[in-house]
């Protein structure tokens, strides 16, 4: 698992998260802004050895320091890395990729959760002809072929023959899961890459750890995926900023998430160029090639408020589709999504009908 697999657009950087003065209501006096900044507790670290994570909360548990909380959360994330990463050959996922075909294999709850959410999204996408098989977690051969995986960067554009050969080993339908028994099997020698749900899985693990510690007011971010619960220390709601995809770090849109989970996926930060052609890291499993449409980012609010992994899967899946198709799919399925696409030298934002309720203001800077 590596940050390069995902474009990260929600304002999660530590520098942005410290600009809380701009996050307050316009009428808030300067003294209350400073009090809110001082009372919010933050711990941070690195997930999957490359992704920044941060937790903001209203109060620490009794008899626990910032350092102790950070260490406990980092330990939880390191354990997730040992399950889901494709960058270490000894992780549980990589062992399952090497496991025998046609036999059931016991898997851990974190792997089961990640697999189930990804397969759920693939199945729902496939129910619609315009989106069928666009999102597929068995694209590992294609990810590596195009130079976005553990095999390292590509020096040349793959040939059509090489793409066809890699595609022959792709198919999410060849992965079967029995969630109640925590076991899975492959019906073909496919290779799974769960980078599309890695951020969400990490957020869900951090959320579970905080709940176990009795913490119910927090905002979690792991790269482009976030989860909000409860309130800030000053009693106000957490507000989320969707970043403008121009590298400025400015906010495109504020979102009042409430108790919910949100994820953004996009293509403008992770790509390579050959002969003046830009190749995105987002692979369309139907073609075996990087996406070429005008979409820059897709933000999805999870249809299940507590499930950041599901939001992460949907964000990646809908980012594969052209903006018009993604919005059509979202409206058909009742998903709340926010799409930014490039038109000439400008960006144009649109959203599905279900997203409207999360748009309290036009622009600004959020807490994260």
Sine and cosine of phi, psi and omega as CSV:
sin_phi,cos_phi,sin_psi,cos_psi,sin_omega,cos_omega
0.00,0.00,0.77,-0.63,-0.01,-1.00
-0.56,-0.83,0.53,-0.85,-0.05,-1.00
-0.85,0.53,-0.48,0.88,-0.05,-1.00
-0.87,0.49,-0.33,0.94,0.00,-1.00
-0.95,0.31,-0.27,0.96,-0.14,-0.99
-0.70,-0.72,0.69,-0.73,0.15,-0.99
-0.99,0.11,0.69,-0.72,-0.18,-0.98
-0.90,-0.44,0.89,-0.45,-0.15,-0.99
-0.87,-0.50,-0.41,0.91,0.04,-1.00
-0.91,0.41,0.60,-0.80,-0.09,-1.00
-0.94,0.33,0.99,0.13,-0.09,-1.00
-0.96,-0.28,-0.02,1.00,-0.08,-1.00
-0.92,0.40,0.48,-0.88,-0.02,-1.00
-0.90,0.44,-0.58,0.82,0.01,-1.00
-0.90,0.44,-0.70,0.71,-0.02,-1.00
-0.92,0.39,-0.62,0.79,-0.07,-1.00
-0.93,0.38,-0.30,0.95,0.01,-1.00
-1.00,0.08,-0.15,0.99,-0.04,-1.00
-1.00,0.05,0.84,0.55,-0.10,-0.99
-0.95,0.30,-0.34,0.94,0.01,-1.00
-0.85,0.52,-0.59,0.81,0.00,-1.00
-0.97,0.22,-0.15,0.99,-0.05,-1.00
-1.00,0.02,-0.25,0.97,-0.09,-1.00
-0.99,0.17,0.37,-0.93,0.13,-0.99
-0.83,0.55,0.52,-0.85,-0.10,-1.00
-0.85,0.52,-0.50,0.87,-0.07,-1.00
-1.00,0.09,-0.08,1.00,-0.06,-1.00
-0.92,0.39,0.78,-0.62,0.04,-1.00
-0.92,0.40,0.41,-0.91,-0.06,-1.00
-0.85,0.52,-0.59,0.81,-0.04,-1.00
-0.90,0.45,-0.65,0.76,-0.01,-1.00
-0.94,0.35,-0.54,0.84,0.08,-1.00
-0.88,0.48,-0.73,0.69,-0.01,-1.00
-0.90,0.43,-0.61,0.80,0.03,-1.00
-0.90,0.43,-0.66,0.75,0.01,-1.00
-0.91,0.42,-0.64,0.77,0.02,-1.00
-0.89,0.45,-0.66,0.75,-0.07,-1.00
-0.95,0.32,-0.55,0.84,-0.12,-0.99
-1.00,0.05,-0.29,0.96,0.03,-1.00
-0.97,0.24,0.78,-0.63,-0.02,-1.00
-0.99,-0.17,0.69,-0.72,-0.02,-1.00
-0.74,-0.67,0.68,-0.74,0.18,-0.98
-0.76,-0.65,0.46,-0.89,-0.09,-1.00
-0.46,-0.89,0.16,-0.99,0.01,-1.00
-0.02,-1.00,-0.43,-0.90,-0.05,-1.00
-0.78,-0.63,0.80,-0.59,0.07,-1.00
-0.98,-0.20,0.54,-0.84,0.03,-1.00
0.81,0.59,0.45,0.89,0.06,-1.00
0.91,0.41,0.12,0.99,-0.04,-1.00
-0.48,-0.88,-0.29,0.96,-0.08,-1.00
-0.98,-0.20,0.77,-0.63,0.06,-1.00
-0.95,0.32,0.69,-0.73,0.13,-0.99
-0.81,-0.59,0.46,-0.89,0.04,-1.00
-0.51,-0.86,0.62,-0.78,0.10,-0.99
-0.83,-0.55,0.81,-0.58,0.11,-0.99
-0.94,-0.35,0.70,-0.71,-0.03,-1.00
-0.56,-0.83,0.32,-0.95,-0.07,-1.00
-0.98,0.19,-0.56,0.83,-0.06,-1.00
-0.40,-0.92,0.51,-0.86,0.07,-1.00
-0.99,0.13,0.44,-0.90,0.14,-0.99
-0.89,0.45,0.39,-0.92,0.02,-1.00
-0.87,0.50,0.66,-0.75,0.06,-1.00
0.89,0.45,0.45,0.89,0.06,-1.00
-0.78,-0.63,0.77,-0.64,0.02,-1.00
-1.00,-0.01,0.20,-0.98,0.10,-1.00
-0.83,0.56,-0.69,0.72,-0.06,-1.00
-0.91,0.42,-0.63,0.78,0.02,-1.00
-0.92,0.38,-0.65,0.76,0.03,-1.00
-0.91,0.41,-0.70,0.72,0.01,-1.00
-0.86,0.50,-0.68,0.73,-0.02,-1.00
-0.90,0.43,-0.65,0.76,0.00,-1.00
-0.91,0.41,-0.66,0.75,0.00,-1.00
-0.95,0.32,-0.62,0.78,0.03,-1.00
-0.90,0.44,-0.63,0.78,0.05,-1.00
-0.88,0.48,-0.65,0.76,0.03,-1.00
-0.89,0.45,-0.67,0.74,-0.01,-1.00
-0.94,0.34,-0.60,0.80,0.05,-1.00
-0.89,0.46,-0.56,0.83,0.05,-1.00
-0.92,0.38,-0.60,0.80,0.06,-1.00
-0.91,0.42,-0.65,0.76,0.06,-1.00
-0.84,0.54,-0.65,0.76,-0.01,-1.00
-0.93,0.37,-0.23,0.97,0.04,-1.00
-0.99,-0.13,-0.74,0.68,-0.26,-0.96
-0.97,-0.26,-0.26,0.97,-0.11,-0.99
-0.93,0.38,0.60,-0.80,0.15,-0.99
-0.98,-0.19,0.09,1.00,-0.07,-1.00
-0.99,-0.16,-0.08,1.00,0.11,-0.99
-0.81,-0.59,0.79,-0.61,-0.10,-1.00
-0.92,0.38,-0.25,0.97,-0.09,-1.00
-1.00,-0.09,0.00,1.00,-0.03,-1.00
-0.93,0.37,0.31,-0.95,-0.02,-1.00
-0.87,0.49,-0.65,0.76,0.01,-1.00
-0.88,0.47,-0.70,0.72,-0.02,-1.00
-0.93,0.38,-0.55,0.84,0.08,-1.00
-0.92,0.40,-0.64,0.77,0.05,-1.00
-0.91,0.41,-0.61,0.79,0.05,-1.00
-0.87,0.49,-0.52,0.86,0.01,-1.00
-1.00,-0.01,-0.10,0.99,-0.09,-1.00
-0.94,0.35,0.33,-0.94,-0.04,-1.00
-0.90,0.44,0.54,-0.84,0.01,-1.00
-0.99,0.10,0.61,-0.79,0.09,-1.00
0.99,0.12,0.19,0.98,0.03,-1.00
-0.79,-0.62,0.58,-0.82,0.05,-1.00
-0.97,0.24,0.64,-0.77,0.00,-1.00
-0.77,-0.64,0.72,-0.69,0.06,-1.00
-0.92,0.40,0.67,-0.74,0.03,-1.00
-0.75,-0.66,0.39,-0.92,-0.03,-1.00
-0.97,0.23,0.36,-0.93,0.07,-1.00
-0.82,0.58,-0.66,0.75,0.03,-1.00
-0.88,0.47,-0.65,0.76,0.03,-1.00
-0.93,0.36,-0.64,0.77,0.04,-1.00
-0.87,0.49,-0.69,0.72,-0.02,-1.00
-0.89,0.46,-0.72,0.69,-0.02,-1.00
-0.91,0.42,-0.71,0.70,0.02,-1.00
-0.89,0.46,-0.70,0.72,-0.08,-1.00
-0.90,0.44,-0.65,0.76,-0.01,-1.00
-0.93,0.38,-0.66,0.75,0.01,-1.00
-0.91,0.42,-0.70,0.72,0.00,-1.00
-0.92,0.39,-0.57,0.82,0.06,-1.00
-0.87,0.49,-0.71,0.70,-0.01,-1.00
-0.92,0.39,-0.67,0.74,0.04,-1.00
-0.86,0.51,-0.68,0.73,0.00,-1.00
-0.90,0.43,-0.69,0.73,0.01,-1.00
-0.92,0.39,-0.62,0.79,0.06,-1.00
-0.89,0.46,-0.64,0.77,-0.08,-1.00
-0.95,0.31,-0.27,0.96,0.07,-1.00
-0.95,0.30,-0.20,0.98,0.01,-1.00
-0.89,-0.45,0.83,-0.56,-0.13,-0.99
-0.87,0.50,-0.55,0.83,-0.05,-1.00
-0.95,0.32,-0.29,0.96,-0.08,-1.00
-0.86,-0.51,-0.02,1.00,-0.12,-0.99
-0.83,0.55,0.80,-0.60,0.10,-0.99
0.91,0.42,0.27,0.96,0.04,-1.00
-0.95,0.31,-0.55,0.83,-0.03,-1.00
-0.94,-0.34,0.82,-0.57,-0.12,-0.99
-0.47,-0.88,0.86,-0.50,-0.04,-1.00
-0.98,0.21,-0.05,1.00,0.05,-1.00
-1.00,-0.09,0.39,0.92,-0.01,-1.00
-0.99,0.14,0.18,0.98,-0.04,-1.00
-0.76,0.65,-0.68,0.73,0.03,-1.00
-0.87,0.49,-0.58,0.82,0.01,-1.00
-0.97,0.25,-0.63,0.77,0.05,-1.00
-0.86,0.52,-0.70,0.71,0.01,-1.00
-0.94,0.35,-0.63,0.78,-0.02,-1.00
-0.87,0.49,-0.63,0.77,-0.02,-1.00
-1.00,0.07,0.03,1.00,0.12,-0.99
1.00,0.09,0.38,0.93,0.00,-1.00
-0.93,-0.36,0.25,0.97,-0.03,-1.00
-0.87,-0.49,-0.30,-0.95,-0.06,-1.00
-0.92,0.39,-0.34,0.94,-0.02,-1.00
-0.95,0.32,-0.23,0.97,0.04,-1.00
0.98,-0.19,0.13,-0.99,-0.08,-1.00
-0.92,0.39,0.57,-0.82,0.05,-1.00
-0.99,0.15,0.60,-0.80,0.04,-1.00
-0.99,-0.16,-0.30,0.96,0.03,-1.00
-0.67,-0.74,0.33,-0.94,0.09,-1.00
-0.97,0.24,0.78,-0.63,-0.04,-1.00
-0.87,0.49,0.54,-0.84,0.05,-1.00
-0.97,0.25,0.32,-0.95,0.05,-1.00
-0.87,0.49,-0.58,0.82,0.00,-1.00
-0.92,0.40,-0.66,0.75,0.02,-1.00
-0.91,0.41,-0.63,0.77,0.03,-1.00
-0.90,0.44,-0.70,0.71,0.01,-1.00
-0.88,0.47,-0.63,0.77,0.02,-1.00
-0.91,0.43,-0.67,0.74,0.01,-1.00
-0.92,0.38,-0.64,0.77,-0.01,-1.00
-0.90,0.43,-0.42,0.91,0.00,-1.00
-0.90,0.44,-0.32,0.95,0.00,-1.00
-0.94,-0.34,0.49,0.87,0.00,-1.00
-0.86,-0.51,0.67,-0.74,0.05,-1.00
0.25,-0.97,0.97,-0.24,-0.04,-1.00
-0.89,0.45,-0.40,0.92,0.00,-1.00
-0.91,0.41,-0.26,0.97,-0.02,-1.00
-1.00,0.04,0.09,1.00,0.07,-1.00
-0.94,-0.33,0.84,-0.54,0.03,-1.00
-0.91,-0.42,0.60,-0.80,-0.09,-1.00
-0.71,-0.70,0.72,-0.70,0.16,-0.99
-0.90,-0.43,1.00,-0.05,-0.16,-0.99
-0.89,0.46,-0.66,0.75,-0.05,-1.00
-0.90,0.43,-0.45,0.89,-0.01,-1.00
-0.98,-0.18,-0.01,1.00,-0.04,-1.00
0.76,0.65,0.83,0.56,0.06,-1.00
-0.58,-0.82,0.41,-0.91,-0.04,-1.00
-0.56,-0.83,0.33,-0.95,0.09,-1.00
-0.53,-0.85,0.36,-0.93,0.08,-1.00
-0.93,-0.36,0.70,-0.71,0.05,-1.00
-1.00,-0.09,-0.03,1.00,0.02,-1.00
-0.44,-0.90,0.35,-0.94,-0.05,-1.00
-0.97,0.22,0.90,0.44,0.04,-1.00
-1.00,0.05,0.33,-0.95,0.01,-1.00
-0.83,-0.56,0.84,-0.55,-0.13,-0.99
-1.00,-0.09,0.68,-0.73,0.12,-0.99
-0.84,-0.55,0.90,-0.43,-0.06,-1.00
-0.98,-0.21,0.40,0.92,0.03,-1.00
-0.88,0.48,-0.45,0.89,-0.03,-1.00
-0.94,0.34,-0.24,0.97,0.04,-1.00
-0.81,-0.59,0.11,0.99,-0.06,-1.00
-0.89,0.45,-0.68,0.73,0.01,-1.00
-0.89,0.45,-0.72,0.70,-0.01,-1.00
-0.89,0.46,-0.66,0.75,0.03,-1.00
-0.88,0.47,-0.64,0.77,0.02,-1.00
-0.91,0.41,-0.68,0.74,0.03,-1.00
-0.88,0.48,-0.69,0.72,0.00,-1.00
-0.90,0.43,-0.59,0.81,0.04,-1.00
-0.92,0.38,-0.67,0.74,0.05,-1.00
-0.89,0.45,-0.65,0.76,0.02,-1.00
-0.88,0.47,-0.70,0.72,0.02,-1.00
-0.88,0.47,-0.65,0.76,0.00,-1.00
-0.90,0.44,-0.67,0.74,0.01,-1.00
-0.91,0.41,-0.66,0.75,0.02,-1.00
-0.89,0.46,-0.64,0.77,0.03,-1.00
-0.89,0.46,-0.48,0.88,0.02,-1.00
-1.00,0.06,0.02,1.00,0.01,-1.00
0.99,0.14,0.30,0.95,0.00,-1.00
-1.00,-0.10,0.85,-0.53,-0.07,-1.00
-0.86,-0.50,-0.06,1.00,0.04,-1.00
-0.88,-0.48,0.95,-0.32,-0.07,-1.00
-0.27,-0.96,0.32,-0.95,0.15,-0.99
-0.75,-0.66,0.83,-0.56,-0.03,-1.00
-0.92,-0.38,0.67,-0.74,0.18,-0.98
-0.72,-0.70,0.75,-0.66,0.19,-0.98
-0.81,-0.59,0.97,-0.26,-0.08,-1.00
0.79,0.61,-0.87,-0.49,-0.09,-1.00
-1.00,-0.04,0.23,0.97,-0.04,-1.00
-0.86,-0.51,0.70,-0.72,-0.08,-1.00
-0.70,-0.71,0.39,-0.92,0.14,-0.99
-0.63,-0.77,0.73,-0.68,0.02,-1.00
-0.89,-0.45,0.63,-0.77,0.07,-1.00
-0.61,-0.79,0.67,-0.74,0.11,-0.99
0.92,0.38,-0.66,-0.75,-0.13,-0.99
-0.72,-0.69,0.23,-0.97,0.13,-0.99
-0.97,0.24,0.13,-0.99,-0.05,-1.00
-0.87,0.49,-0.48,0.88,-0.01,-1.00
-1.00,0.03,0.10,1.00,0.02,-1.00
1.00,0.03,-0.04,1.00,0.01,-1.00
-1.00,0.05,0.28,-0.96,-0.02,-1.00
-0.98,0.18,0.48,-0.88,0.14,-0.99
-0.93,0.37,0.66,-0.75,0.07,-1.00
-0.84,-0.55,0.63,-0.78,-0.12,-0.99
-0.92,-0.40,0.67,-0.74,0.05,-1.00
-0.96,-0.29,0.82,-0.58,0.18,-0.98
-1.00,0.09,0.83,-0.56,-0.13,-0.99
-0.97,0.23,0.63,-0.77,0.11,-0.99
-0.93,0.36,0.79,-0.61,-0.14,-0.99
-0.99,0.12,0.81,0.59,0.02,-1.00
-0.83,-0.55,0.16,0.99,0.01,-1.00
0.99,0.15,0.02,1.00,-0.06,-1.00
-0.98,0.18,-0.39,0.92,-0.09,-1.00
0.99,0.13,0.01,1.00,0.02,-1.00
-0.98,0.21,0.38,-0.93,-0.03,-1.00
-1.00,0.06,0.69,-0.73,0.12,-0.99
-1.00,0.04,-0.62,0.79,-0.09,-1.00
-0.38,-0.93,0.69,-0.73,0.14,-0.99
-1.00,0.05,0.55,-0.84,0.02,-1.00
-0.76,-0.65,0.78,-0.62,0.14,-0.99
-1.00,-0.03,0.98,-0.19,-0.17,-0.99
-1.00,0.09,-0.48,0.88,-0.13,-0.99
0.92,0.40,-0.56,-0.83,0.14,-0.99
-1.00,0.09,0.99,-0.13,-0.09,-1.00
-0.32,-0.95,0.04,-1.00,0.00,-1.00
-0.77,-0.63,0.60,-0.80,-0.10,-0.99
-0.59,-0.80,0.58,-0.82,0.04,-1.00
-0.60,-0.80,0.57,-0.82,0.05,-1.00
-0.84,-0.53,0.71,-0.70,0.08,-1.00
-0.79,-0.62,0.56,-0.83,-0.01,-1.00
-0.29,-0.96,-0.12,-0.99,-0.18,-0.98
-0.75,-0.66,0.07,1.00,-0.17,-0.99
-1.00,0.02,-0.15,0.99,-0.03,-1.00
-0.96,-0.28,-0.45,0.89,-0.09,-1.00
-0.88,-0.47,0.97,-0.23,-0.04,-1.00
-0.31,-0.95,0.17,-0.99,0.18,-0.98
-0.70,-0.72,0.34,-0.94,0.00,-1.00
-0.86,-0.51,0.69,-0.72,0.11,-0.99
-0.70,-0.72,0.81,-0.58,0.02,-1.00
0.81,0.59,0.69,0.73,0.07,-1.00
0.93,0.37,0.24,0.97,0.06,-1.00
-0.95,-0.32,0.75,-0.66,0.00,-1.00
-1.00,-0.07,0.78,-0.63,0.00,-1.00
-0.91,-0.42,0.90,-0.43,-0.02,-1.00
-0.96,0.27,0.40,-0.91,0.07,-1.00
-0.97,0.26,-0.24,0.97,-0.01,-1.00
-0.99,0.12,0.89,-0.46,-0.08,-1.00
-0.99,-0.17,0.75,-0.66,0.13,-0.99
-1.00,0.05,0.92,-0.39,-0.07,-1.00
-0.90,0.45,-0.35,0.94,-0.01,-1.00
-0.95,0.30,-0.51,0.86,-0.02,-1.00
-0.95,-0.30,-0.36,0.93,-0.09,-1.00
0.98,0.21,0.21,0.98,-0.08,-1.00
-0.80,-0.60,0.34,-0.94,0.08,-1.00
-0.88,0.47,0.47,-0.88,0.03,-1.00
-0.91,0.41,0.49,-0.87,-0.02,-1.00
-0.78,-0.62,0.08,1.00,-0.05,-1.00
-0.97,0.25,0.02,-1.00,-0.11,-0.99
-1.00,0.10,-0.07,1.00,0.00,-1.00
-0.91,0.41,0.67,-0.75,-0.01,-1.00
-0.95,-0.31,-0.65,0.76,0.03,-1.00
-0.42,-0.91,0.44,-0.90,0.08,-1.00
-0.75,-0.66,0.80,-0.60,0.08,-1.00
-0.94,-0.33,0.74,-0.68,-0.03,-1.00
-0.81,-0.59,0.75,-0.66,0.17,-0.98
-1.00,-0.06,0.80,-0.59,-0.12,-0.99
-0.85,0.53,0.71,-0.70,0.09,-1.00
-0.92,0.39,-0.28,0.96,0.12,-0.99
-0.88,-0.47,0.94,-0.34,-0.19,-0.98
-0.81,0.59,-0.57,0.82,-0.08,-1.00
-1.00,0.09,-0.05,1.00,-0.19,-0.98
-0.93,-0.37,1.00,-0.02,0.03,-1.00
-0.95,0.31,-0.48,0.88,0.02,-1.00
-0.89,0.46,-0.64,0.77,0.01,-1.00
-0.92,0.40,-0.65,0.76,0.06,-1.00
-0.88,0.48,-0.67,0.75,0.00,-1.00
-0.88,0.47,-0.71,0.71,0.01,-1.00
-0.89,0.46,-0.70,0.72,-0.01,-1.00
-0.91,0.41,-0.61,0.79,0.01,-1.00
-0.88,0.48,-0.70,0.71,0.03,-1.00
-0.91,0.41,-0.72,0.70,-0.05,-1.00
-0.87,0.49,-0.71,0.71,-0.04,-1.00
-0.97,0.25,-0.41,0.91,0.09,-1.00
-0.93,0.38,-0.42,0.91,0.06,-1.00
-0.91,0.42,-0.55,0.83,-0.10,-1.00
-0.99,0.12,0.48,-0.88,0.14,-0.99
-0.87,0.48,0.49,-0.87,-0.09,-1.00
-0.79,0.62,-0.71,0.70,0.00,-1.00
-0.88,0.48,-0.66,0.75,-0.01,-1.00
-0.94,0.35,-0.68,0.73,0.01,-1.00
-0.86,0.51,-0.69,0.73,0.01,-1.00
-0.92,0.39,-0.62,0.78,0.04,-1.00
-0.90,0.44,-0.70,0.71,0.03,-1.00
-0.88,0.47,-0.71,0.71,-0.01,-1.00
-0.87,0.49,-0.69,0.73,0.00,-1.00
-0.92,0.39,-0.59,0.81,0.03,-1.00
-0.90,0.43,-0.63,0.77,-0.06,-1.00
-1.00,-0.08,-0.05,1.00,0.01,-1.00
0.96,0.27,0.48,0.88,-0.02,-1.00
-1.00,0.01,0.59,-0.81,0.06,-1.00
-1.00,-0.03,0.95,-0.30,-0.02,-1.00
-0.72,-0.69,0.42,-0.91,0.01,-1.00
-0.76,-0.65,0.87,-0.49,-0.13,-0.99
-0.91,-0.40,0.72,-0.70,0.12,-0.99
-0.89,-0.46,0.79,-0.62,0.04,-1.00
-0.79,-0.62,0.38,-0.92,0.02,-1.00
-1.00,-0.05,0.78,-0.63,0.10,-1.00
-0.77,-0.64,0.98,-0.22,-0.11,-0.99
0.92,0.40,-0.82,-0.57,0.02,-1.00
-0.99,-0.12,0.17,0.99,-0.07,-1.00
-0.86,-0.51,0.24,-0.97,0.11,-0.99
-0.93,-0.38,0.64,-0.77,0.03,-1.00
-0.84,-0.54,0.78,-0.63,-0.01,-1.00
-0.95,-0.31,0.67,-0.74,0.09,-1.00
-0.66,-0.75,0.30,-0.95,0.01,-1.00
-0.58,-0.82,0.36,-0.93,0.06,-1.00
-0.96,0.27,0.23,-0.97,-0.02,-1.00
-0.87,0.50,-0.62,0.79,-0.06,-1.00
-0.94,0.34,-0.31,0.95,-0.04,-1.00
-0.99,0.17,-0.31,0.95,-0.14,-0.99
-0.82,0.57,-0.62,0.78,-0.07,-1.00
-0.92,0.39,-0.24,0.97,-0.02,-1.00
-0.99,-0.13,0.15,0.99,-0.09,-1.00
-0.94,-0.34,0.99,0.12,-0.04,-1.00
-0.98,0.18,-0.46,0.89,-0.04,-1.00
-0.63,-0.77,0.22,-0.98,-0.09,-1.00
-0.99,0.13,-0.60,0.80,-0.06,-1.00
-0.29,-0.96,0.13,-0.99,0.02,-1.00
0.55,-0.83,-0.34,-0.94,-0.02,-1.00
-0.82,-0.57,0.75,-0.66,-0.04,-1.00
-1.00,-0.08,-0.04,-1.00,0.03,-1.00
-0.93,0.36,-0.51,0.86,-0.04,-1.00
-0.77,-0.64,0.00,0.00,0.00,0.00
